[in-house]
């Protein structure tokens, strides 16, 4: 049986991650308070930001920017949109 967490972003009890996404306190906080669904949504949004804004992950400024966006995303605050991104429409 999968473990559940009360997801800070989605405000409901949902299946949690299988393990912390990265080491340290931030990874543990995500493991304890963020659902797998919210994590998957963040990963998709992060990918769009990296691609559309052409972020260089070797650049510390880009990594700090993504960490700030991730924190805002999980806290339900406004986050930057990826310019040029058009969501798929179901026909």
BAFI-3210 file (N, C-alpha, C; in Angstrom, 3 decimals, decimal comma, padded with zeros to 6 digits):
// residues 91
n [1|2|3|4|5|6|7|8|9|10|11|12|13|14|15|16|17|18|19|20|21|22|23|24|25|26|27|28|29|30|31|32|33|34|35|36|37|38|39|40|41|42|43|44|45|46|47|48|49|50|51|52|53|54|55|56|57|58|59|60|61|62|63|64|65|66|67|68|69|70|71|72|73|74|75|76|77|78|79|80|81|82|83|84|85|86|87|88|89|90|91]
n.u [000,840|000,527|002,046|000,448|000,100|-000,755|-001,225|000,435|000,183|-002,122|-003,977|-005,190|-005,511|-003,320|-001,589|001,860|005,314|007,711|010,261|012,481|012,968|015,448|018,485|018,676|017,160|015,166|014,435|013,412|011,236|009,604|009,110|007,628|005,393|004,345|002,423|002,608|001,270|001,293|004,059|004,636|003,243|004,773|007,240|006,622|005,982|008,414|010,066|008,949|009,570|012,400|012,876|011,436|012,399|014,987|016,901|020,054|021,257|023,697|024,311|024,323|022,474|020,211|019,537|018,945|016,773|014,895|014,596|013,350|010,986|009,928|009,417|007,452|005,489|004,764|003,748|001,436|001,474|001,691|003,349|005,932|005,005|005,599|006,666|005,239|004,291|001,687|-001,052|-002,096|-005,058|-007,986|-009,487]
n.v [-001,184|002,216|005,121|007,967|011,538|014,735|016,975|019,958|021,722|020,862|020,587|018,263|014,807|012,630|010,136|009,831|010,640|008,064|008,234|010,745|013,525|014,728|015,035|016,297|018,996|020,346|018,410|016,489|017,896|018,138|015,417|014,816|016,528|016,949|015,746|012,955|013,562|016,420|016,779|015,652|017,476|019,762|018,958|018,870|021,574|022,761|021,730|022,990|025,673|025,585|024,903|026,880|029,306|028,950|028,081|027,661|025,021|024,751|027,165|029,049|031,063|030,355|027,951|028,806|030,455|028,489|027,022|028,935|029,296|026,717|026,564|028,560|027,434|025,045|026,180|027,269|029,775|032,474|031,663|031,985|031,944|029,893|031,502|031,392|028,847|026,712|025,091|021,731|021,062|019,178|017,568]
n.w [000,000|-000,836|000,623|002,079|001,955|003,340|000,994|000,514|-001,646|-003,138|-001,187|-000,074|000,969|-000,479|-002,527|-001,700|-002,539|-003,380|-002,406|-001,068|-003,234|-003,482|-001,531|001,887|003,870|002,295|000,415|002,167|003,228|000,958|000,491|002,793|002,629|000,068|-002,611|-004,934|-007,288|-007,289|-007,384|-009,896|-011,497|-010,963|-012,071|-014,810|-015,237|-014,529|-016,535|-018,785|-018,122|-018,150|-020,834|-022,415|-021,414|-021,869|-019,935|-018,393|-016,782|-015,629|-014,718|-011,817|-011,212|-012,719|-011,475|-008,857|-009,439|-010,356|-007,975|-006,359|-007,812|-007,575|-004,800|-004,545|-006,211|-004,844|-002,550|-003,400|-004,507|-006,942|-009,947|-012,453|-015,882|-018,738|-021,470|-024,671|-024,421|-025,224|-024,086|-024,816|-026,644|-026,326|-028,890]
ca.u [000,000|001,355|001,879|-000,253|000,478|-001,654|-000,455|000,405|-000,270|-003,463|-004,829|-005,936|-004,723|-003,018|-000,374|003,104|006,464|008,314|011,469|012,750|013,487|016,860|018,877|018,633|015,885|014,162|013,966|012,576|009,993|008,799|008,702|006,635|004,256|003,941|001,952|003,210|000,586|001,830|005,449|004,599|002,844|005,938|008,258|006,186|006,116|009,843|010,581|008,521|010,366|013,771|012,895|010,961|013,272|016,342|017,735|021,267|021,287|025,051|024,370|023,743|021,313|019,085|019,161|018,299|015,467|014,012|014,292|012,356|009,728|009,426|008,870|006,196|004,556|004,266|003,015|000,208|001,655|001,829|004,647|006,116|004,537|006,561|006,211|005,203|003,681|000,257|-001,481|-002,809|-006,514|-008,541|-010,490]
ca.v [000,000|003,422|006,066|009,184|012,776|015,856|017,779|021,401|022,411|020,478|020,651|017,032|013,606|011,970|009,315|010,583|010,146|006,855|008,653|012,178|013,801|015,066|014,995|017,516|019,424|020,648|017,130|015,861|018,660|017,725|014,031|014,799|017,442|017,137|014,494|012,553|014,326|017,783|016,689|015,448|018,757|020,637|018,510|019,310|023,034|023,044|021,420|024,080|026,857|025,378|024,931|028,139|030,405|028,528|028,151|026,854|024,432|024,874|028,528|029,113|031,959|029,561|026,966|029,549|030,845|027,325|026,703|029,910|028,967|025,477|026,897|029,279|026,471|024,150|026,965|027,765|031,174|032,688|031,314|032,460|031,077|029,718|032,230|030,567|027,544|026,626|023,758|020,940|021,038|017,882|017,774]
ca.w [000,000|-000,918|001,714|001,696|002,623|003,089|000,037|000,751|-002,861|-003,568|-000,004|000,161|001,247|-001,754|-002,482|-001,631|-003,288|-002,827|-001,686|-001,189|-004,577|-003,353|-000,119|002,679|004,447|001,267|-000,107|003,201|003,294|-000,191|000,755|003,866|002,456|-001,330|-003,216|-006,202|-008,329|-007,295|-007,839|-011,345|-012,092|-010,888|-013,025|-016,138|-015,280|-014,519|-017,874|-019,667|-017,804|-018,633|-022,300|-022,995|-020,982|-022,246|-018,741|-018,372|-015,455|-015,104|-014,195|-010,475|-011,243|-013,223|-010,447|-007,775|-009,984|-010,328|-006,577|-005,911|-008,486|-006,979|-003,482|-004,787|-006,803|-003,804|-001,564|-004,017|-004,895|-008,375|-010,526|-013,815|-016,958|-019,817|-022,649|-025,876|-024,167|-025,484|-023,676|-025,821|-026,514|-026,714|-029,951]
c.u [000,886|001,056|001,166|000,266|-000,651|-000,851|-000,666|-000,155|-001,737|-004,475|-005,753|-004,981|-004,560|-001,791|000,878|004,179|007,025|009,571|011,644|013,382|014,952|017,198|018,695|017,243|014,798|013,580|013,059|011,236|009,059|008,270|007,555|005,344|003,748|003,562|002,699|002,583|001,137|003,282|005,495|004,197|004,018|006,982|007,893|006,359|007,594|010,452|010,199|009,341|011,783|013,826|012,534|011,841|014,740|017,312|018,921|021,414|022,699|025,242|023,644|022,497|020,066|018,609|018,454|016,894|014,486|013,656|013,236|010,996|009,104|008,776|007,526|005,125|003,937|003,505|001,733|000,273|001,772|003,247|004,719|005,574|005,649|006,012|006,235|004,573|002,185|-000,178|-002,231|-004,302|-006,990|-009,652|-011,536]
c.v [001,248|004,356|007,305|010,358|013,786|016,847|019,269|022,140|022,129|020,420|019,447|015,871|012,835|011,079|010,186|009,987|008,898|007,165|010,152|012,454|014,220|015,118|016,343|017,884|019,725|019,376|016,429|016,571|018,269|016,312|013,981|015,538|017,629|015,786|014,197|013,345|015,747|017,788|016,522|016,736|019,742|020,237|018,952|020,822|023,433|022,807|022,512|025,340|026,735|025,528|026,299|029,330|030,118|028,664|027,211|026,308|024,385|026,251|028,583|029,999|031,207|028,574|027,640|029,968|029,671|026,917|027,653|029,614|027,702|025,762|027,593|028,328|025,606|024,881|027,564|029,229|031,269|032,340|031,863|031,441|030,975|030,424|031,308|029,208|027,618|025,217|023,053|021,024|019,687|018,123|016,697]
c.w [000,000|000,253|001,211|002,512|002,422|002,259|000,288|-000,461|-003,166|-002,420|000,152|000,394|-000,064|-001,596|-002,533|-002,526|-002,615|-002,021|-001,891|-002,551|-004,606|-001,875|000,577|003,136|003,407|000,668|000,881|003,330|002,152|000,030|001,766|003,529|001,032|-001,919|-004,507|-007,347|-008,431|-007,781|-009,355|-012,075|-012,072|-011,927|-014,445|-016,269|-015,328|-015,901|-018,862|-019,397|-018,360|-020,148|-022,867|-022,620|-021,295|-021,065|-018,857|-016,956|-014,861|-014,452|-012,851|-010,445|-011,710|-012,173|-009,279|-008,214|-009,919|-008,902|-006,022|-006,523|-007,891|-005,635|-003,633|-005,312|-005,709|-002,709|-002,134|-004,406|-006,415|-008,819|-011,940|-014,807|-018,001|-021,054|-023,853|-025,661|-024,394|-025,096|-024,793|-025,563|-027,001|-027,722|-029,924]
res [x|x|x|x|x|x|x|x|x|x|x|x|x|x|x|x|x|x|x|x|x|x|x|x|x|x|x|x|x|x|x|x|x|x|x|x|x|x|x|x|x|x|x|x|x|x|x|x|x|x|x|x|x|x|x|x|x|x|x|x|x|x|x|x|x|x|x|x|x|x|x|x|x|x|x|x|x|x|x|x|x|x|x|x|x|x|x|x|x|x|x]
***
